Structure formats: C-alpha cells, structure tokens
C-alpha cells in the first residue's frame, strides 16, 4: 500500500489560515508545531505561535516564546510583549515597553491608555484618549468616549481632580451614560446621577433585547453593575434600608464579577456598622479571592482593609485587629496612600485596650515628625479636650489648614472654647479672620458659609460693644438677603443705640403688628433687657377677656365603665342560702369523710422510741361494736356508755399482737381459658 504524502509547508500555512478564520486556535497551534518541527527557524510560524498562545490566554508561555525569539535575535514583538505583561499585571514593565516604541500606532496608544488607567495616572491617560478620538475614524469611537468618561470620573472620585468632560450626546450608548452618572456621583449631584442611571438601564435592556445570543440571566448580570451604583446613591442619600435591600438582591443573583461582589459586600458591612457583626465577618471572608487586588483601585483596597480593622475592633478581637492594622500600614506605605486612617485606627485600638496615654503619645509623635494630617490633629484635639487640656487643644486647632480651620463648625468650636477660658479678644479675632478668609476665597459653591460667619461676627461685636462695626456687617447681610427680617431687626436695635433717625428709617420696613394676630405681651417686651435678673423678672397675670375669645368651655364627660355581672353557677338557686363553709378547704368541712382505718390496726404500734408504748385510753380500748357506725366529726366526745377498764395492762411493742382479722380474700380468677 502506498504511503500518504505529507503536506507541504505551504499547505500547512493554508490550514493555519483557515483555522484562524474559524477561531480554532487549538488546531492552529498543532499545525504550527508541525511546521516548526520541519522548519524550526521559520519566522512566520513562530509569530503565529505567539498569537495562538495569546488567543488561548496562555500569556506567560507567549511571553517566554517572545523572549526566546529576542535572545536568538530573530525578531521582536513589542506590542505582543507589552500586552502579555499587561495581562500578567506587570503594569510598570508594560508601560516601559510601550514608551520605548517611537512611532505608536492606534493599538499601541490604546494599550498604553489602558495601562495608565490601571496605574491610576489619569491625567496622562486622558491626553491619550483625546488624541485617539481626534485622530481615529472607525467603529470604536463610542468605546473610546466611554473609556474617556471613565477616566474623568475616576480622577474626580479617587484623586479629587476636576478634568474637563465633554457634553453628553443624545445618541450615547448605555456605557457612556453609565460613566457620566459616575462622574455626577463624584460631583455629589446624586439626584441627576440617579436619573442618568435609570436611562442607562433602559438603554442597556434595549441594546440586548434584540440579541438572540444573550440570555435573560446574562442581561440581568449586565444590569447588576448599574443596580449596584443606584444602591450606592441611595446609601449616600441616607436611604440605607433601600440600599441594603438592593445590595442583597444583587448578591442573591450570584454575579460572576468578583469586583462587583467585593464592592457590594463591603458596602453592606459599612451599612451594618456595629450591628450584625457575624454577618459582616462572613461577608469580609468571602472577599478573600485571588486576583481581587487587580480588579480594585488602591483606594478601594484600603477601604476594605480599614473595614476589616474596624470589624475586629467592634468584636473585641484586639489581636486580630492589630494584625489587620499592620497589614493596612504595609499596604498604605507600598501604595503611597495617606497613613492618616491607619494612625487614627491605631489610636482607637489603644483606647479600646484602655490605654489612652499610648493613643495620645502615638498621635503626638506623628505630629512632631511632620507626617500628621488634619484628621490626626482633630483626633488628638478631641482626646485633649476629654482630659480638660483646653489650652493645648486650642493650640492644636490653630495649626489646622485654613479650609478646615475657618469652616463654620471649627470656628464655632474655637469661639466656644475661647468663651470658656474667658479670652474675648481671641474669640472676636477668630471670627474676623474666618470672615476675611471666606470673603477672599469667594466660593460660589457654598455662599451660606460666609453668611453664617457674618451673622455670628455681628452678634459677637454687639456683645463686645463695637456697635458701628456690627452695623456695617449687618448692612452687608441686608444687601445679600433683603428678605431676612431678623437681620433688619438687628439693624434697628443697633442703630437705636447710636442713631435714632436711622433706626426709625429702617424700622419702616419691619412688618406691621397686625401680622402677628394681635398676640403681643407688652409687659414681656418691657422686660427684654432684664432677662436673667430675677429681682426684676416678675410673673404677670394674664387677664382673661371673654369678649375677645368667645370660646365656650365644653365639659367632656368621662365614660362610665359598665359593671359586668358576676358569673353564677349553673345550679344556683336564689331561694336557698349558700353554704357557709363554701370558702373552706374540703378537708376542713364538716361533711368531709376521712379515710377509714383497717379494723384492729393500732396507730401507735411502731411509733416512738424502742420499748415505749402509749398508755391505753378509753378511746383505743373501746370495743368496735360499741362505736358508732357513722363517721365521727371533729371535736366529738366519746360516748357516756364507754368506760375505761379497771386495770390496764402495759404490753411492750414487740409482744403486741394484732387482733385476728378476717382471712385474706382470694384474688378473683380471670374468666375464660388461657387460650
């Protein structure tokens, strides 16, 4: 029989081409290995083998093949090399390889943009996407625009950088609308973000409804990411019950995305706080999945570690909390993240372990080293105030950054503390500095912040006696909000001390007395300046004017409770008197029959000490025939005919014999045969 001729190398390459077209990369790899057996240095076959390995997600093997080819100086494949490094999460090496390419094509720019996004270098990543959208004309423009919006949203959410975002198009895809809603969440526009998410869910369902390859479960899994974001909006809005219900619904569907499962579980733990600790522990354990660190950002990973520390602390597992804290420190240091959260958690662990001095010493050491943030200073200030060390705590608050130091909450705290220690000058100067800082900043985002500080500053100046300065501030407030009647009343009160004409002029804008329905207590108005002086504050009797208020008093009668008739027994006869002994126990009633003793039995036999015997009495020596046939009642006396014997004989107990009794009754035999 003739042997089969082996196909030529050209025929084998044709077979490889057909398998590539059909995406049968396993068959293609076998054919390529046949080619390499016959021609080991075939460059095309080697390149095809690298592509097959990448398509089969064998990235490490593909990278080894690329390195082997470069060592033999056959050829280099920089794009494939960078892609393998990217998929193996060696991002720095991948970026280095791509940067070394002088003339980058579209695919190399897109890969470099993805690498920089994973490295959280959002600014340079955005520049690449601007270049790609500007210089490309293909069917991937929507995907590039969606990625660009994701970069802008991440820069705002994780780094706090405001990058320019393009306007949203009407014909946008659901990915674009979803990423735009993420940007709105980062900008704290929660209501608008919720509306955009609803639109994105509609577009997503419309997009996949016509696709026959997508099942209903796959569509629901695609929508679960959008539902998780909607639940996050509810959580930020304070609707924790709705958010918790939505999170649990997502977890019931068992999504395949490990990042989505981790984020949802972490948010549930954050909602539970100190409640359902064992459930929270179980959810955090479920997040120990390999490869999860490559799916989450550094900020998200740090948040998960912080929640683990807090959970262990709430469960009083101090040793486990310290281990989690050490892991958090190492992660924050390696990722160049802020160590403020770890420092505050370490101080909290010392407090939980009842070592407040160690907590204060730890925070003070960070401040002395110059590595402390405002959060650490605030935490230490709180501990100092708890120890009544007000001077040191105030000095620490003075070192805060101006944005926090001159916020209304901190200014209010400082004013209260200066009032407590009696430093009026410092109290007034703190308010002046806060007003000057917020006036120079001119923030349109929160105009009420400056107005709040101005009102408080005017009140303090009135107390200090600086009426003219207070009037200037009040007139400025009047210009900012002309409808505020309280400010107008304060202006009138201030001018009444310096300029009566001005006070009268401003008083013309005050509302008429008729607007208060005539309820004016003149005596109370005259006593305004004497509030707090108990010598002059007297109670005034209010005259009751029945002509003004024609109100008839209506007496409300209390409802009389109906007396329920007592229940009577069924055989009750009203004509017969009730038994007078009905409240006594049965054994105390005269009609109660006691148990009969056996005839001839002596109750005293066997009782008492050995050798003693009860002397015979008339009662126990009486003949049974002489006794009455009826049961004796308690208290009955023996009959007169019964007389005691003339010479009683004492018989020892062991020699006593019971009287003859009737023979034992035989047991009745059962009727019937045994069978």
Phi, psi and omega in degrees: 000134183287139179285149179288134178284136178287143179293152179284168180297324178297319178295322178295322177293325176297321177295321177298320180297318180293321178291327175296319180296325180271003181059036176259077189284337176294314177295321180298322181294322177297318180294321180294322178296326175296319180296317182290334175292325181272330180220086186297333184260021179288116185292319180297320180294320178296318178295319179296325179294320178298318180295319179298317180296322178294319180293333178268012178060027173267072190288323180293318178294321178296320178295323177295320178296319179296316179296322179295319179294322180290326177295323178279001180058035178278305179193168176236147179232079186296322182293312180296323178297314180295323180294318178297318178296322178297317181286339175270007176065029172259075193288320181296318179294321179296318178296322179296318179295318182290323178294335180285345178283123185286305181255102184272135174272182182297318183293325179289324176293320180294319178294320178296322177296319178295319180296317180290329175295317179291331176279359179062033173263076193288327183294310178293326178296319180296322178299322178295319181291324174300317179295318181295316181292325182287325189250018179231147177220087178212190184278003182259017183293323179295321180294320179294321179293322177296318178295322179296319177294325177296322178295316181295318180294318180294321179297323179284320186285317187264325184253345181077016180270134177266108177252147183293130179248140178288157178292154182279127179280156180290326183264031182288153176281170182291333176294320179295316181295322179297313180294328177292323177293326176296322177296321178294325176296317178297329178274004178065029174259075192288321181296314179294323178296322178296320178295318180293325178294321176299319177294320179297322179294321176297314180296323180296315180293320177296325182291323185261351180296324181276357181269115182287337181284342181268125175275170180295323179295321179293324177293318179295325178292325176293325180282342184296328177295318179291323179293324177295322179292323177294322176295324178295323177297317178297322178295317178292331181278357180092002179270070188290328180294315178296318180296318181295321178296318180292320178298315180295325178295322179293317181291331177295329179285353178053069181293149181279343180283112183291332179292318179296316179299319181294316182294317180295316179297319179296320180292327176294319177298320179295325178289319183295323182055245183269005179259155177049054185295323181290324175295320178295321178298319180294322182290322179290328176293325180292348180272358179278071182247137180292138180089356181292328181296339178275351181261335184259154174283168180298321180295319179294319178296320178296321179297320178297317179295322177297317180294326176296317178298315181296320181296316177296325179290319178295328180273008178061029175262079188294320181295316178295325179294321179293324177296315178296326180293319177296321177295321178295321179297314180297318180294317181295323180291316181290332182264005180057041178262167180292131180271007182297319181295318179296321180294317179293321178296321178296320176295322179294323177296319177298319178294320178296327179274009177063046175230073184293329180294324177292323178297314179294321179296322179296315181292322179295324179294323178293322179292320179294328179283350179081015181254011185273145175259179179295327179297319180293320179296319179295320179296317178293323178298321178297318178295323179293320179293326176294332177271006181064028177264074189288320183298314180292323178293321178295318178298327179288321178294330179292341180270003179291160176294153188298325180299322180272321183298322183260021171282154183304323183293313181290322177298318178298320178296316180295319179297318178295321179291318178295326176295322182294320181271358174082025179259088183289323182296314180293327179297315180290320181292328177297318178294320179297317179295321179295318179295317180297317181297313182289333176290318179291327181290325177051058180273121177277349182290325183222075181291337181293339180297314180292320180296321179298316180293323179295319179297317181292323179295320178297319179296319180293323180291326175295320179292326180282349181091006178273074188291319183296317177295322178296322180296320178299316180294319181293323177293325175295318176296325179296323178290324181289322182221086183294341183275357182280109183286329181295318177298319179297319179295323178293324177297316179297317180295323180289316180292335180295342179267344183237319186219105182293324180296316178296320179298318179294322181296316179286332181292342179295337180273354178289151180292156179290158179292336182296339182288347179257017173061028174072009181272079183238128176256102184297320181298322179293324179294322180290337183265011183299314183288350183254014180295131182097343178264102187288344180288327183259343182279109180241147178283134179257136180280132180270124179282135178270115180254105182284341181286329181285312181251098180275075182245124179272133178282131180249119179279126180265114181281136178284139179290129179280132179283132180285131178280123180279137178289138180290152180280135180249150178295159184294324182265027182288132179238110184295341182277341182261134179292143179289159181294124180292341181262019186290340181267353179276155172296158185297324184286348177262357180280153183290339183269002183283133180261119178281161179292139179281141175273157178294145181293136179083352179283138180251124185290341186268353183290131177083001180256152179088186181284162183292132179092352180265155179214148180280132180295142181293139178238174180292332184288316184272351176264355183292147179289141179297335180288332182282344181286155180288150180281341180270158179291131181289147176269157178297133178093356179290143179266153178295157185293153181290336181285340180278118181239148181287154178290159184285322183229092180289140178253134179265121181246129178299156184298324183287339180265355179288139178237136177292151178293156180294132178245169179297151179299154181296136178286131178287145178291139178290132177286146178289138179288151177093160180280166181290346182264000000 
